Amino acid sequence: MFSAPARRVFETAQEEAKRFNQRYITAEHLLLALLGEKEGVVAQVFTNLKVDVREMRTALEFSINREATPGDRPPSLGPRAKKAIRLAVDEARLTELNRVGTEHLLIGLLRDGEGTAAELLNSNQITLDRVRDETQKLETGTKRSRRKGGADDKKKRTPMLDSMGVDLTELASDGKLDPVIGRDTELERVIQILSRRTKNNPVLVGDPGVGKTAIVEKLATTIVDGAVPDMLKGRRVVALDMGSLIAGTKYRGEFEERMTKIIAELKANRECILFIEEIHTLVGAGAAEGAVDAANILKPALVRGELQVVGATTHDDYRKHIERDAALERRFRPVKVEPPDVEETVKILHGVKKQYEDHHQLTIADEAIEIAAQLADRYIV
């Protein structure tokens, strides 16, 4: 599974190949794309190694031969680029990471050691050992700040929230979340809404099983990768377990007390983004005999912008519960999540194939994936 910045590098490399009217994406196009990264691990590596990015880009562009006429189809990966990517995947496995990042792509180019890209890197003192050292320092520093000075300290400040929820960003940083393929449009929309000053609470609305929770997991992974606007960097995405919240609240006032404590922790720790699956259950939750339900406890804090919530629900439940409560509806911005088409379904299944093969101890054929997607589209309503 490639990180969001790594996928962005592939897209940029393809654009660079188009710019030079070339039919194949080469190692040089990959390096151009890596040099164009403004944030993330590889950008930090270049900064730490004091690389003159502009000068390297100029030298690299000068070395690439521009074809006279553009090809009639999008550029595909050339043999050297494929080799570099294969070595990048191998490097990520050696470091026991589930994601291939931009730093691994750079190491892949250096491990290949041949061609203009590798020569240019080595001539600028960007060697394999130096890049590995810098990457390890950055990774160690990030883990230390997340787990010791970061995540642990943050958890100490939100004991009630942590006892009633699951920190998705922590799972993402530990590589415990399944890869999420596609859904870039929906993710971008969620990030846009979260970045607003007001009315910044997205709610994912779609049929059961279309992948609403997966989009939130992808948000957590993207935050960990650093591929988000500055205002979202370092944020935590915590999934609230409504069952745990309600469980054991026999007596009047117990539920309100739990909910009020969680809201107080969220107000005091604004880096937390609360994810509520089946958010329509807020309406009426905990409201026994004259008690106030969760939605009414949450509304004042949402109105004042003191916390941020990402919700998920179905079309029917959104209409029945959220739309009927005009005050609650105004606090959220719906993001429609449509079922993936056959082509996207095949990509998704290819993305998670390895995890299921490892779990079930079998091999899944590519043909089986394609046929399964076609049959599901035809017969499953």
DRENSEFI-600477 format. One record per residue (C-alpha): residue number from 1; residue in three letters; x, y, z. Coordinates in nm, 3 decimals, m for minus. Example, Ala and Ser with C-alpha at 12.3 -4.5 7.8 and 13.67 -1.06 7.14 Angstrom:
2
+-----+--------+---------+---------+---------+
! num ! residu !       x !       y !       z !
+-----+--------+---------+---------+---------+
!   1 !    ALA !   1.230 !  m0.450 !   0.780 !
!   2 !    SER !   1.367 !  m0.106 !   0.714 !
+-----+--------+---------+---------+---------+
END
This chain:
381
+-----+--------+---------+---------+---------+
! num ! residu !       x !       y !       z !
+-----+--------+---------+---------+---------+
!   1 !    MET !   0.000 !   0.000 !   0.000 !
!   2 !    PHE !   0.139 !   0.338 !  m0.101 !
!   3 !    SER !   0.097 !   0.643 !   0.119 !
!   4 !    ALA !  m0.103 !   0.942 !  m0.007 !
!   5 !    PRO !   0.216 !   1.146 !  m0.080 !
!   6 !    ALA !   0.365 !   0.848 !  m0.271 !
!   7 !    ARG !   0.052 !   0.820 !  m0.486 !
!   8 !    ARG !   0.073 !   1.193 !  m0.548 !
!   9 !    VAL !   0.434 !   1.145 !  m0.665 !
!  10 !    PHE !   0.317 !   0.884 !  m0.920 !
!  11 !    GLU !   0.056 !   1.127 !  m1.055 !
!  12 !    THR !   0.311 !   1.409 !  m1.077 !
!  13 !    ALA !   0.562 !   1.178 !  m1.250 !
!  14 !    GLN !   0.300 !   1.093 !  m1.512 !
!  15 !    GLU !   0.237 !   1.464 !  m1.567 !
!  16 !    GLU !   0.613 !   1.520 !  m1.605 !
!  17 !    ALA !   0.629 !   1.243 !  m1.867 !
!  18 !    LYS !   0.342 !   1.408 !  m2.055 !
!  19 !    ARG !   0.521 !   1.744 !  m2.034 !
!  20 !    PHE !   0.820 !   1.592 !  m2.213 !
!  21 !    ASN !   0.596 !   1.408 !  m2.464 !
!  22 !    GLN !   0.731 !   1.072 !  m2.346 !
!  23 !    ARG !   0.547 !   0.741 !  m2.360 !
!  24 !    TYR !   0.707 !   0.597 !  m2.047 !
!  25 !    ILE !   0.749 !   0.721 !  m1.691 !
!  26 !    THR !   1.120 !   0.698 !  m1.615 !
!  27 !    ALA !   1.325 !   0.714 !  m1.296 !
!  28 !    GLU !   1.403 !   1.075 !  m1.388 !
!  29 !    HIS !   1.032 !   1.163 !  m1.390 !
!  30 !    LEU !   0.995 !   1.001 !  m1.047 !
!  31 !    LEU !   1.287 !   1.206 !  m0.914 !
!  32 !    LEU !   1.140 !   1.526 !  m1.061 !
!  33 !    ALA !   0.815 !   1.450 !  m0.879 !
!  34 !    LEU !   1.001 !   1.379 !  m0.552 !
!  35 !    LEU !   1.190 !   1.708 !  m0.583 !
!  36 !    GLY !   0.856 !   1.884 !  m0.627 !
!  37 !    GLU !   0.724 !   1.763 !  m0.288 !
!  38 !    LYS !   0.682 !   2.056 !  m0.049 !
!  39 !    GLU !   0.603 !   1.854 !   0.263 !
!  40 !    GLY !   0.639 !   1.505 !   0.404 !
!  41 !    VAL !   0.940 !   1.287 !   0.479 !
!  42 !    VAL !   1.124 !   1.319 !   0.148 !
!  43 !    ALA !   1.097 !   1.700 !   0.154 !
!  44 !    GLN !   1.241 !   1.697 !   0.508 !
!  45 !    VAL !   1.523 !   1.465 !   0.395 !
!  46 !    PHE !   1.618 !   1.705 !   0.114 !
!  47 !    THR !   1.610 !   1.997 !   0.360 !
!  48 !    ASN !   1.825 !   1.817 !   0.618 !
!  49 !    LEU !   2.078 !   1.719 !   0.351 !
!  50 !    LYS !   2.086 !   2.083 !   0.231 !
!  51 !    VAL !   1.989 !   1.990 !  m0.125 !
!  52 !    ASP !   1.949 !   2.272 !  m0.377 !
!  53 !    VAL !   1.619 !   2.143 !  m0.515 !
!  54 !    ARG !   1.586 !   2.410 !  m0.784 !
!  55 !    GLU !   1.935 !   2.345 !  m0.920 !
!  56 !    MET !   1.877 !   1.969 !  m0.924 !
!  57 !    ARG !   1.546 !   2.009 !  m1.105 !
!  58 !    THR !   1.713 !   2.225 !  m1.370 !
!  59 !    ALA !   1.992 !   1.969 !  m1.423 !
!  60 !    LEU !   1.742 !   1.685 !  m1.438 !
!  61 !    GLU !   1.512 !   1.859 !  m1.687 !
!  62 !    PHE !   1.813 !   1.936 !  m1.906 !
!  63 !    SER !   1.903 !   1.565 !  m1.915 !
!  64 !    ILE !   1.557 !   1.448 !  m2.025 !
!  65 !    ASN !   1.507 !   1.423 !  m2.400 !
!  66 !    ARG !   1.184 !   1.584 !  m2.512 !
!  67 !    GLU !   1.009 !   1.378 !  m2.780 !
!  68 !    ALA !   0.893 !   1.554 !  m3.095 !
!  69 !    THR !   0.532 !   1.439 !  m3.076 !
!  70 !    PRO !   0.321 !   1.333 !  m2.778 !
!  71 !    GLY !   0.201 !   0.973 !  m2.747 !
!  72 !    ASP !  m0.162 !   0.880 !  m2.813 !
!  73 !    ARG !  m0.212 !   0.722 !  m2.468 !
!  74 !    PRO !  m0.119 !   0.811 !  m2.107 !
!  75 !    PRO !   0.245 !   0.734 !  m2.019 !
!  76 !    SER !   0.302 !   0.395 !  m1.853 !
!  77 !    LEU !   0.578 !   0.290 !  m1.613 !
!  78 !    GLY !   0.911 !   0.221 !  m1.779 !
!  79 !    PRO !   1.145 !  m0.064 !  m1.673 !
!  80 !    ARG !   1.373 !   0.153 !  m1.457 !
!  81 !    ALA !   1.080 !   0.319 !  m1.279 !
!  82 !    LYS !   0.926 !  m0.025 !  m1.216 !
!  83 !    LYS !   1.254 !  m0.147 !  m1.071 !
!  84 !    ALA !   1.281 !   0.157 !  m0.842 !
!  85 !    ILE !   0.924 !   0.104 !  m0.718 !
!  86 !    ARG !   0.990 !  m0.266 !  m0.661 !
!  87 !    LEU !   1.300 !  m0.177 !  m0.456 !
!  88 !    ALA !   1.097 !   0.085 !  m0.266 !
!  89 !    VAL !   0.839 !  m0.179 !  m0.170 !
!  90 !    ASP !   1.123 !  m0.408 !  m0.063 !
!  91 !    GLU !   1.273 !  m0.128 !   0.151 !
!  92 !    ALA !   0.940 !  m0.065 !   0.324 !
!  93 !    ARG !   0.915 !  m0.437 !   0.406 !
!  94 !    LEU !   1.269 !  m0.436 !   0.548 !
!  95 !    THR !   1.168 !  m0.156 !   0.785 !
!  96 !    GLU !   0.848 !  m0.346 !   0.875 !
!  97 !    LEU !   0.618 !  m0.069 !   0.752 !
!  98 !    ASN !   0.284 !  m0.141 !   0.586 !
!  99 !    ARG !   0.303 !   0.172 !   0.371 !
! 100 !    VAL !   0.548 !   0.269 !   0.098 !
! 101 !    GLY !   0.628 !   0.638 !   0.146 !
! 102 !    THR !   0.810 !   0.899 !  m0.062 !
! 103 !    GLU !   1.131 !   0.826 !   0.130 !
! 104 !    HIS !   1.117 !   0.463 !   0.013 !
! 105 !    LEU !   1.079 !   0.576 !  m0.350 !
! 106 !    LEU !   1.393 !   0.790 !  m0.311 !
! 107 !    ILE !   1.578 !   0.494 !  m0.158 !
! 108 !    GLY !   1.452 !   0.275 !  m0.444 !
! 109 !    LEU !   1.613 !   0.510 !  m0.698 !
! 110 !    LEU !   1.941 !   0.499 !  m0.503 !
! 111 !    ARG !   1.933 !   0.121 !  m0.463 !
! 112 !    ASP !   1.892 !   0.086 !  m0.840 !
! 113 !    GLY !   2.214 !   0.288 !  m0.871 !
! 114 !    GLU !   2.197 !   0.325 !  m1.250 !
! 115 !    GLY !   2.077 !   0.592 !  m1.487 !
! 116 !    THR !   2.073 !   0.971 !  m1.478 !
! 117 !    ALA !   1.856 !   0.999 !  m1.166 !
! 118 !    ALA !   2.090 !   0.787 !  m0.950 !
! 119 !    GLU !   2.400 !   0.959 !  m1.090 !
! 120 !    LEU !   2.259 !   1.305 !  m1.019 !
! 121 !    LEU !   2.164 !   1.207 !  m0.664 !
! 122 !    ASN !   2.509 !   1.066 !  m0.589 !
! 123 !    SER !   2.687 !   1.364 !  m0.746 !
! 124 !    ASN !   2.494 !   1.586 !  m0.503 !
! 125 !    GLN !   2.609 !   1.372 !  m0.206 !
! 126 !    ILE !   2.260 !   1.222 !  m0.170 !
! 127 !    THR !   2.379 !   0.869 !  m0.103 !
! 128 !    LEU !   2.188 !   0.561 !   0.005 !
! 129 !    ASP !   2.344 !   0.557 !   0.353 !
! 130 !    ARG !   2.277 !   0.927 !   0.416 !
! 131 !    VAL !   1.913 !   0.903 !   0.307 !
! 132 !    ARG !   1.857 !   0.592 !   0.519 !
! 133 !    ASP !   2.015 !   0.765 !   0.820 !
! 134 !    GLU !   1.800 !   1.078 !   0.779 !
! 135 !    THR !   1.485 !   0.871 !   0.726 !
! 136 !    GLN !   1.557 !   0.667 !   1.037 !
! 137 !    LYS !   1.615 !   0.984 !   1.243 !
! 138 !    LEU !   1.289 !   1.136 !   1.121 !
! 139 !    GLU !   1.095 !   0.814 !   1.183 !
! 140 !    THR !   1.244 !   0.772 !   1.531 !
! 141 !    GLY !   1.169 !   1.134 !   1.617 !
! 142 !    THR !   0.812 !   1.106 !   1.490 !
! 143 !    LYS !   0.745 !   0.786 !   1.682 !
! 144 !    ARG !   0.894 !   0.933 !   1.998 !
! 145 !    SER !   0.685 !   1.248 !   1.976 !
! 146 !    ARG !   0.372 !   1.049 !   1.890 !
! 147 !    ARG !   0.405 !   0.774 !   2.143 !
! 148 !    LYS !   0.592 !   0.935 !   2.430 !
! 149 !    GLY !   0.573 !   1.311 !   2.418 !
! 150 !    GLY !   0.271 !   1.314 !   2.186 !
! 151 !    ALA !   0.010 !   1.041 !   2.199 !
! 152 !    ASP !   0.071 !   0.935 !   2.560 !
! 153 !    ASP !   0.056 !   1.293 !   2.689 !
! 154 !    LYS !  m0.259 !   1.358 !   2.488 !
! 155 !    LYS !  m0.421 !   1.043 !   2.623 !
! 156 !    LYS !  m0.349 !   1.152 !   2.979 !
! 157 !    ARG !  m0.556 !   1.462 !   2.905 !
! 158 !    THR !  m0.855 !   1.267 !   2.765 !
! 159 !    PRO !  m0.910 !   0.964 !   2.993 !
! 160 !    MET !  m1.289 !   0.946 !   2.951 !
! 161 !    LEU !  m1.271 !   0.983 !   2.572 !
! 162 !    ASP !  m1.001 !   0.717 !   2.547 !
! 163 !    SER !  m1.198 !   0.472 !   2.762 !
! 164 !    MET !  m1.504 !   0.519 !   2.538 !
! 165 !    GLY !  m1.332 !   0.542 !   2.200 !
! 166 !    VAL !  m1.060 !   0.415 !   1.966 !
! 167 !    ASP !  m0.775 !   0.640 !   1.847 !
! 168 !    LEU !  m0.769 !   0.582 !   1.469 !
! 169 !    THR !  m0.458 !   0.797 !   1.417 !
! 170 !    GLU !  m0.266 !   0.579 !   1.661 !
! 171 !    LEU !  m0.378 !   0.266 !   1.474 !
! 172 !    ALA !  m0.274 !   0.430 !   1.145 !
! 173 !    SER !   0.071 !   0.522 !   1.279 !
! 174 !    ASP !   0.118 !   0.162 !   1.395 !
! 175 !    GLY !   0.013 !   0.030 !   1.051 !
! 176 !    LYS !  m0.287 !  m0.154 !   1.195 !
! 177 !    LEU !  m0.548 !  m0.013 !   0.956 !
! 178 !    ASP !  m0.626 !  m0.181 !   0.625 !
! 179 !    PRO !  m0.527 !   0.022 !   0.317 !
! 180 !    VAL !  m0.808 !   0.231 !   0.167 !
! 181 !    ILE !  m0.805 !   0.250 !  m0.212 !
! 182 !    GLY !  m0.980 !   0.533 !  m0.395 !
! 183 !    ARG !  m1.236 !   0.760 !  m0.224 !
! 184 !    ASP !  m1.006 !   1.057 !  m0.287 !
! 185 !    THR !  m1.298 !   1.285 !  m0.384 !
! 186 !    GLU !  m1.489 !   1.214 !  m0.064 !
! 187 !    LEU !  m1.173 !   1.246 !   0.147 !
! 188 !    GLU !  m1.089 !   1.581 !  m0.012 !
! 189 !    ARG !  m1.441 !   1.704 !   0.063 !
! 190 !    VAL !  m1.414 !   1.592 !   0.428 !
! 191 !    ILE !  m1.078 !   1.771 !   0.461 !
! 192 !    GLN !  m1.225 !   2.088 !   0.306 !
! 193 !    ILE !  m1.513 !   2.089 !   0.555 !
! 194 !    LEU !  m1.286 !   2.019 !   0.853 !
! 195 !    SER !  m1.063 !   2.309 !   0.744 !
! 196 !    ARG !  m1.347 !   2.564 !   0.759 !
! 197 !    ARG !  m1.371 !   2.817 !   1.042 !
! 198 !    THR !  m1.743 !   2.749 !   1.095 !
! 199 !    LYS !  m1.989 !   2.475 !   0.994 !
! 200 !    ASN !  m1.693 !   2.240 !   0.989 !
! 201 !    ASN !  m1.853 !   1.907 !   1.086 !
! 202 !    PRO !  m1.886 !   1.663 !   0.792 !
! 203 !    VAL !  m2.131 !   1.373 !   0.800 !
! 204 !    LEU !  m2.080 !   1.087 !   0.553 !
! 205 !    VAL !  m2.414 !   0.975 !   0.410 !
! 206 !    GLY !  m2.442 !   0.654 !   0.210 !
! 207 !    ASP !  m2.589 !   0.306 !   0.188 !
! 208 !    PRO !  m2.478 !   0.044 !   0.442 !
! 209 !    GLY !  m2.144 !  m0.110 !   0.348 !
! 210 !    VAL !  m2.029 !   0.150 !   0.093 !
! 211 !    GLY !  m1.718 !   0.236 !   0.297 !
! 212 !    LYS !  m1.805 !   0.539 !   0.510 !
! 213 !    THR !  m1.589 !   0.427 !   0.802 !
! 214 !    ALA !  m1.306 !   0.345 !   0.560 !
! 215 !    ILE !  m1.301 !   0.711 !   0.449 !
! 216 !    VAL !  m1.249 !   0.819 !   0.812 !
! 217 !    GLU !  m0.971 !   0.561 !   0.846 !
! 218 !    LYS !  m0.815 !   0.707 !   0.532 !
! 219 !    LEU !  m0.844 !   1.054 !   0.690 !
! 220 !    ALA !  m0.652 !   0.925 !   0.995 !
! 221 !    THR !  m0.385 !   0.770 !   0.771 !
! 222 !    THR !  m0.355 !   1.091 !   0.567 !
! 223 !    ILE !  m0.309 !   1.295 !   0.887 !
! 224 !    VAL !  m0.034 !   1.054 !   1.000 !
! 225 !    ASP !   0.132 !   1.086 !   0.656 !
! 226 !    GLY !   0.124 !   1.465 !   0.692 !
! 227 !    ALA !  m0.059 !   1.508 !   0.360 !
! 228 !    VAL !  m0.319 !   1.748 !   0.503 !
! 229 !    PRO !  m0.343 !   2.127 !   0.545 !
! 230 !    ASP !  m0.138 !   2.269 !   0.833 !
! 231 !    MET !  m0.447 !   2.322 !   1.048 !
! 232 !    LEU !  m0.514 !   1.945 !   1.047 !
! 233 !    LYS !  m0.157 !   1.830 !   1.109 !
! 234 !    GLY !  m0.107 !   1.657 !   1.441 !
! 235 !    ARG !  m0.481 !   1.610 !   1.496 !
! 236 !    ARG !  m0.624 !   1.293 !   1.650 !
! 237 !    VAL !  m0.925 !   1.112 !   1.508 !
! 238 !    VAL !  m1.103 !   0.923 !   1.787 !
! 239 !    ALA !  m1.397 !   0.693 !   1.708 !
! 240 !    LEU !  m1.659 !   0.712 !   1.985 !
! 241 !    ASP !  m1.821 !   0.382 !   2.084 !
! 242 !    MET !  m2.183 !   0.476 !   2.157 !
! 243 !    GLY !  m2.248 !   0.129 !   2.303 !
! 244 !    SER !  m1.977 !   0.175 !   2.567 !
! 245 !    LEU !  m2.102 !   0.526 !   2.636 !
! 246 !    ILE !  m2.458 !   0.412 !   2.708 !
! 247 !    ALA !  m2.373 !   0.078 !   2.872 !
! 248 !    GLY !  m2.437 !   0.066 !   3.246 !
! 249 !    THR !  m2.613 !   0.404 !   3.270 !
! 250 !    LYS !  m2.914 !   0.275 !   3.464 !
! 251 !    TYR !  m2.974 !   0.582 !   3.674 !
! 252 !    ARG !  m3.084 !   0.922 !   3.560 !
! 253 !    GLY !  m2.794 !   1.159 !   3.507 !
! 254 !    GLU !  m2.520 !   0.898 !   3.456 !
! 255 !    PHE !  m2.527 !   0.922 !   3.077 !
! 256 !    GLU !  m2.531 !   1.304 !   3.084 !
! 257 !    GLU !  m2.232 !   1.299 !   3.320 !
! 258 !    ARG !  m2.029 !   1.077 !   3.084 !
! 259 !    MET !  m2.124 !   1.283 !   2.780 !
! 260 !    THR !  m2.046 !   1.611 !   2.957 !
! 261 !    LYS !  m1.701 !   1.483 !   3.061 !
! 262 !    ILE !  m1.620 !   1.381 !   2.704 !
! 263 !    ILE !  m1.729 !   1.721 !   2.571 !
! 264 !    ALA !  m1.520 !   1.896 !   2.838 !
! 265 !    GLU !  m1.215 !   1.691 !   2.734 !
! 266 !    LEU !  m1.275 !   1.773 !   2.367 !
! 267 !    LYS !  m1.306 !   2.145 !   2.445 !
! 268 !    ALA !  m0.979 !   2.139 !   2.639 !
! 269 !    ASN !  m0.800 !   1.936 !   2.369 !
! 270 !    ARG !  m0.897 !   2.090 !   2.038 !
! 271 !    GLU !  m0.664 !   1.862 !   1.843 !
! 272 !    CYS !  m0.919 !   1.579 !   1.880 !
! 273 !    ILE !  m1.169 !   1.512 !   1.601 !
! 274 !    LEU !  m1.457 !   1.295 !   1.722 !
! 275 !    PHE !  m1.587 !   1.029 !   1.481 !
! 276 !    ILE !  m1.937 !   0.899 !   1.555 !
! 277 !    GLU !  m2.047 !   0.603 !   1.346 !
! 278 !    GLU !  m2.426 !   0.575 !   1.310 !
! 279 !    ILE !  m2.450 !   0.937 !   1.423 !
! 280 !    HIS !  m2.831 !   0.926 !   1.406 !
! 281 !    THR !  m2.821 !   0.724 !   1.730 !
! 282 !    LEU !  m2.731 !   1.050 !   1.907 !
! 283 !    VAL !  m3.097 !   1.148 !   1.877 !
! 284 !    GLY !  m3.265 !   0.986 !   2.175 !
! 285 !    ALA !  m2.947 !   0.824 !   2.309 !
! 286 !    GLY !  m2.949 !   0.814 !   2.688 !
! 287 !    ALA !  m3.277 !   1.004 !   2.714 !
! 288 !    ALA !  m3.456 !   0.804 !   2.981 !
! 289 !    GLU !  m3.738 !   0.961 !   3.180 !
! 290 !    GLY !  m3.689 !   1.329 !   3.128 !
! 291 !    ALA !  m3.313 !   1.305 !   3.073 !
! 292 !    VAL !  m3.148 !   1.501 !   2.791 !
! 293 !    ASP !  m3.037 !   1.300 !   2.488 !
! 294 !    ALA !  m2.683 !   1.304 !   2.345 !
! 295 !    ALA !  m2.774 !   1.529 !   2.052 !
! 296 !    ASN !  m2.901 !   1.807 !   2.279 !
! 297 !    ILE !  m2.593 !   1.781 !   2.502 !
! 298 !    LEU !  m2.367 !   1.806 !   2.197 !
! 299 !    LYS !  m2.549 !   2.089 !   2.015 !
! 300 !    PRO !  m2.429 !   2.389 !   2.224 !
! 301 !    ALA !  m2.062 !   2.292 !   2.183 !
! 302 !    LEU !  m2.112 !   2.241 !   1.808 !
! 303 !    VAL !  m2.287 !   2.579 !   1.776 !
! 304 !    ARG !  m1.995 !   2.756 !   1.945 !
! 305 !    GLY !  m1.739 !   2.562 !   1.740 !
! 306 !    GLU !  m1.576 !   2.422 !   2.053 !
! 307 !    LEU !  m1.530 !   2.075 !   1.906 !
! 308 !    GLN !  m1.533 !   1.900 !   1.570 !
! 309 !    VAL !  m1.729 !   1.590 !   1.480 !
! 310 !    VAL !  m1.725 !   1.361 !   1.177 !
! 311 !    GLY !  m2.041 !   1.151 !   1.147 !
! 312 !    ALA !  m2.155 !   0.858 !   0.936 !
! 313 !    THR !  m2.507 !   0.738 !   0.868 !
! 314 !    THR !  m2.736 !   0.601 !   0.596 !
! 315 !    HIS !  m2.965 !   0.807 !   0.370 !
! 316 !    ASP !  m3.278 !   0.681 !   0.548 !
! 317 !    ASP !  m3.148 !   0.746 !   0.898 !
! 318 !    TYR !  m3.023 !   1.091 !   0.797 !
! 319 !    ARG !  m3.371 !   1.183 !   0.673 !
! 320 !    LYS !  m3.552 !   1.029 !   0.972 !
! 321 !    HIS !  m3.335 !   1.162 !   1.252 !
! 322 !    ILE !  m3.093 !   1.437 !   1.143 !
! 323 !    GLU !  m3.308 !   1.630 !   0.894 !
! 324 !    ARG !  m3.604 !   1.631 !   1.135 !
! 325 !    ASP !  m3.391 !   1.811 !   1.393 !
! 326 !    ALA !  m3.324 !   2.138 !   1.210 !
! 327 !    ALA !  m3.084 !   2.266 !   1.478 !
! 328 !    LEU !  m2.876 !   1.948 !   1.454 !
! 329 !    GLU !  m2.884 !   1.941 !   1.074 !
! 330 !    ARG !  m2.742 !   2.295 !   1.056 !
! 331 !    ARG !  m2.432 !   2.184 !   1.246 !
! 332 !    PHE !  m2.337 !   1.920 !   0.988 !
! 333 !    ARG !  m2.241 !   1.925 !   0.621 !
! 334 !    PRO !  m2.341 !   1.605 !   0.436 !
! 335 !    VAL !  m2.088 !   1.428 !   0.213 !
! 336 !    LYS !  m2.254 !   1.175 !  m0.018 !
! 337 !    VAL !  m2.077 !   0.840 !  m0.046 !
! 338 !    GLU !  m2.183 !   0.642 !  m0.352 !
! 339 !    PRO !  m2.107 !   0.269 !  m0.399 !
! 340 !    PRO !  m1.788 !   0.211 !  m0.602 !
! 341 !    ASP !  m1.826 !   0.100 !  m0.963 !
! 342 !    VAL !  m1.683 !  m0.230 !  m1.089 !
! 343 !    GLU !  m1.347 !  m0.081 !  m1.188 !
! 344 !    GLU !  m1.299 !   0.088 !  m0.851 !
! 345 !    THR !  m1.415 !  m0.225 !  m0.668 !
! 346 !    VAL !  m1.146 !  m0.427 !  m0.846 !
! 347 !    LYS !  m0.882 !  m0.172 !  m0.739 !
! 348 !    ILE !  m1.006 !  m0.184 !  m0.379 !
! 349 !    LEU !  m0.997 !  m0.565 !  m0.372 !
! 350 !    HIS !  m0.647 !  m0.569 !  m0.519 !
! 351 !    GLY !  m0.543 !  m0.324 !  m0.246 !
! 352 !    VAL !  m0.658 !  m0.551 !   0.038 !
! 353 !    LYS !  m0.584 !  m0.882 !  m0.135 !
! 354 !    LYS !  m0.258 !  m0.948 !   0.051 !
! 355 !    GLN !  m0.417 !  m0.900 !   0.395 !
! 356 !    TYR !  m0.690 !  m1.154 !   0.316 !
! 357 !    GLU !  m0.443 !  m1.396 !   0.159 !
! 358 !    ASP !  m0.227 !  m1.383 !   0.473 !
! 359 !    HIS !  m0.529 !  m1.421 !   0.702 !
! 360 !    HIS !  m0.688 !  m1.716 !   0.519 !
! 361 !    GLN !  m0.356 !  m1.873 !   0.408 !
! 362 !    LEU !  m0.452 !  m1.893 !   0.042 !
! 363 !    THR !  m0.389 !  m1.726 !  m0.292 !
! 364 !    ILE !  m0.657 !  m1.513 !  m0.457 !
! 365 !    ALA !  m0.638 !  m1.506 !  m0.837 !
! 366 !    ASP !  m0.676 !  m1.174 !  m1.019 !
! 367 !    GLU !  m0.947 !  m1.330 !  m1.236 !
! 368 !    ALA !  m1.146 !  m1.423 !  m0.924 !
! 369 !    ILE !  m1.138 !  m1.062 !  m0.807 !
! 370 !    GLU !  m1.264 !  m0.930 !  m1.140 !
! 371 !    ILE !  m1.542 !  m1.189 !  m1.169 !
! 372 !    ALA !  m1.649 !  m1.132 !  m0.807 !
! 373 !    ALA !  m1.677 !  m0.757 !  m0.869 !
! 374 !    GLN !  m1.881 !  m0.811 !  m1.187 !
! 375 !    LEU !  m2.117 !  m1.062 !  m1.023 !
! 376 !    ALA !  m2.164 !  m0.839 !  m0.717 !
! 377 !    ASP !  m2.253 !  m0.546 !  m0.943 !
! 378 !    ARG !  m2.502 !  m0.760 !  m1.134 !
! 379 !    TYR !  m2.677 !  m0.948 !  m0.854 !
! 380 !    ILE !  m2.626 !  m0.767 !  m0.521 !
! 381 !    VAL !  m2.865 !  m0.476 !  m0.478 !
+-----+--------+---------+---------+---------+
END
